[in-house]
Amino acid sequence: MARLAAPRLIALSLAGMAWFGGGAGAVGLPSTPAKPVTDSFFGQPVADPYRWLEDWSDPVVKRWSADENAYSRVYLDAVPQRAAIKARLESLIAATPSRYSGVRAAGGHLFARYIDPRLQQPQVVMIDDGMTTAPSRALDVKVIIDPNRIDSRGLTAVDWFVPSPDGRLVAASLSTGGSENGSVHVFDTATGTEVGEVIPRVQYPTGGGDLAWSADGKGFWYTRYPGEERPEADRHFYMQVYWHPLGGDSRNDSYVLGRDFPRIAEVELDNREGTGPLVISVANGDGGEFEHFLLPQAAGPTGTPAPVTRFADKAVAVAPGPDGALYLISRLNAPAGRLLRLAPGDTNLVHAKVLVPEGKAALLSDRGSHSLAVTDSRVYLRRIEGGPITVAMVAPATGQPLGPLPLPPVSANHELVPLAGNRVLYDMTTYLKAPAYAIYDERRQSMDETKLSAAGGLDFSDAEVVRDAATSADGTSVPVTIIIPKGARKGGKAPALLTGYGGFGVSLTPGQLTAEQRLWLDAGGIYAIANLRGGAEFGEAWHDAGRLTNKQHVFDDFAAVARLLVQRGYTDADHLALIGGSNGGLLMGATLTQHPDLARAVVGNVGIYDMVRTELDPNGAFNITEYGTVKDSAQFQALYAYSPYHHVTDGVRYPAVLLATGENDGRVNPMHSRKMVARLQAANPTGLPILLRTTANAGHGHGSSLAERVALSTDIYGFLFDQLAMTLPPPSAK
């Protein structure tokens, strides 16, 4: 395949040693000896030449990582446009409008995460609900939790927060250094001061964590991980639910539920309205299986929760209604989902009435979001078909359609918050406009945008959204969204950046493009988002088609979309770059090893690359329901067949590769990036650059500071601009 001329920074070779030339002298490619270890699975020998790089406690491994960072820095720091890229990113991020997210209602107020682009970390704020639609009055906003004041280094983050029903207190999980190892702190909303003791072992990156207040605000239920009663290897597993009365000693907190949960249980608690029962949702790892329990108020805070659904029932969301009924999204014999209703006081799923049967568009049940909102007169159902999201309204008792919630075309909704006065607050996100919040008045059947909407900010009016579809290897149609400059002609050589995810039922839905994408478009680039199998863009069947032994479909889908961009005349292989993170990093690894000629450059962030050993990671067991296990013959064969680390081939000319990771990543072990880079460098020592970037005070991306975002994005886009020979025009040339 024809390739561009080598970039301005060239990998050289002398006596088997490669280095990058730089103004400060030469830094050699670190010595990485192969120390082969061979395992056997069902008679199949599996070689692992760089297992020694897994041991982060080994000073030799840490020194090797530091040497790789130094080696990468010579290239990244010498990119000719680096300073201009960094300055433009800082300017664009500063111009990004401040915005709210994760809104909750309590005590006549709204509580939200406030993201100010000038600050290292988002704050938690309280907003006067009564001002949200008054056009002539500003919002009354009060900062309750400010991590930037708690930690001037910008390393402390709020993992999540929950206000008490009366709005007097806010409980939040705080963690440091991107670790997601969180403890619960309680803050007084009147003073902003912290009150009570800190409760540890509530949140880890393995199973997450959660909390729900009692209706009277005198205590809360929370998730607790084991302490010294279990061996060290178990302490990020076996979540249980405990009750904590305010003012009590957490060592004396009462057990409520969880001794029979799976080892990889992930627990969510919801008493959002403060008046209904506590809903306990339990996920069996990350594969999309749930069971649900209810604890009525009459049972008391330490009563025994009643089971409502089991994993086999395939109920993925449960919401109590104001009428006392239970509303459920079920995928049993309905992979796109259907809405069920249980009469007040009835928890026997056999008696459930089908309110909304399965349809063409799938019912969404995103974890950690408002899957269902139920008011006196409406049930709000989020539907997805290929990426964009709509919201249907139906009558609670009959399921009668009441029309769609007003949303822009090709948009998405992620939050539905019932308010007093028969109103519902909801968000609207599109690719080209800043996020907006509106209030729907059920009595007037009308919508008013609120002052929570982001104002001004980045201008994408010079871009347009194109929806297309590629045909995968097995004939499946795979949607793709392509963002292009208005009036752009298809010359076949525009720099294009393609991303995807394809796993865990995560759907890539419309949301405003970022400063990084504005930078890309300013340089004449095209940005594309692939909706791959493994997500939930078409329901659970779409997810199932891209997990376990079907995972290869994801990589086939992505390759088909990449080829579509070339076939449609947008770009060619020499001007195409690929980028993905986490499970999307696995996608990058599989794509570059299966199709090394597909693109010029690949960026993988916090990715998974050794699929044979991933289940041994701290978070690996939670992923077995998504990826499978090497203990099962068929699943092992599938894992080994696409494992990127095991399919790097000596002598193949791979694209330029940048793999980034964080030392504190508790979701994906950084050893994956270390081993993958070592194998790629050994296979292709004199080809295009293979770089590893490891950050000390960062993890999987959650809780990263503004400074780290700028630093990482500067490195990524400097790398891509250099490899694709892109030129950043001056700001006035937009």
Secondary structure by P-SEA (a helix, b strand, c coil): ccccccccccccccccbbbbbcccccccccccccbbbbbbcccbbbbbccccccccccaaaaaaaaaaaaaaaaaaaaccaaaaaaaaaaaaaaacccccccccccccbbbbbcccccccbbbbbcccccccccccccccccccccccccccccccccccccccccccbbbbbbbcccccbbbbbbbccccccccccccccccccccccccccccccccbbbbbcccccccccccccbbbbbbbcccccccccccccccccccbbbbbbccccccccbbbbbbccccccbbbbbbccccccccbbbbcccccccccbbbbccccbbbbbbccccccbbbbbbccccccccccccccccccbbbbbccccccccccccbbbbbbbcccbbbbbbbbcccccccccccccccccccbbbbbcccbbbbccccccccbbbbbbbcccccccccccccccccccccbbbbbbccccccbbbbbbbbbbccccccccccbbbbbbbbccccccccccccaaaaaaaaabbbbbbbbccccccccaaaaaacccccaaaaaaaaaaaaaaaaaacccccccbbbbbccaaaaaaaaaaaaccccccbbbbccccccccccccccccccccccccccccaaaaaaaaaccccccccccccccbbbbbbbcccccccaaaaaaaaaaaaaacccccbbbbbbbccccccccccaaaaaaaaaaaaaaaaaaacccccccccc
